[in-house]
Amino acid sequence: ARVIWSNEPRLTVPVVALNRVNGQFFAFVVESSGQGQVARQKPVTVGQIIGDDYVVLGGLAAGDRVIVSNLQKLGDGVPVKAS
C-alpha cells in the first residue's frame, strides 16, 4: 500500500507524455506562433509516479497544453492541431 500524506495541489502528467533523454525528462506542449500552433519541447522536473502519472515539480505551468500521443512523430517547432 502507498499512503500519500500531502494535500498540496500539484500538476501531474501521464507517464506516456514524457520523453527521457540522458536522465532529463521533456514534455511537448502546444504553443501558438505566427503560423498557427506548434509543438515546443520543454525540460520538466518530475517527482514520484502516482498511478500512471508523474508529479511535476517544475517546467510546466497550470494551463500548459501537454501533448500526450504521437510523440515519436514530433520535434520542436512541428505544426500540430490541438483538439
Sequence and secondary structure as in RCSB ss.txt:
>XXXX:A:sequence
ARVIWSNEPRLTVPVVALNRVNGQFFAFVVESSGQGQVARQKPVTVGQIIGDDYVVLGGLAAGDRVIVSNLQKLG
DGVPVKAS
>XXXX:A:secstr
       S  EEEEGGGEEEETTEEEEEEEEEETTEEEEEEEEEEEEEEETTEEEEEES  TT  B  S GGG  
TT B    
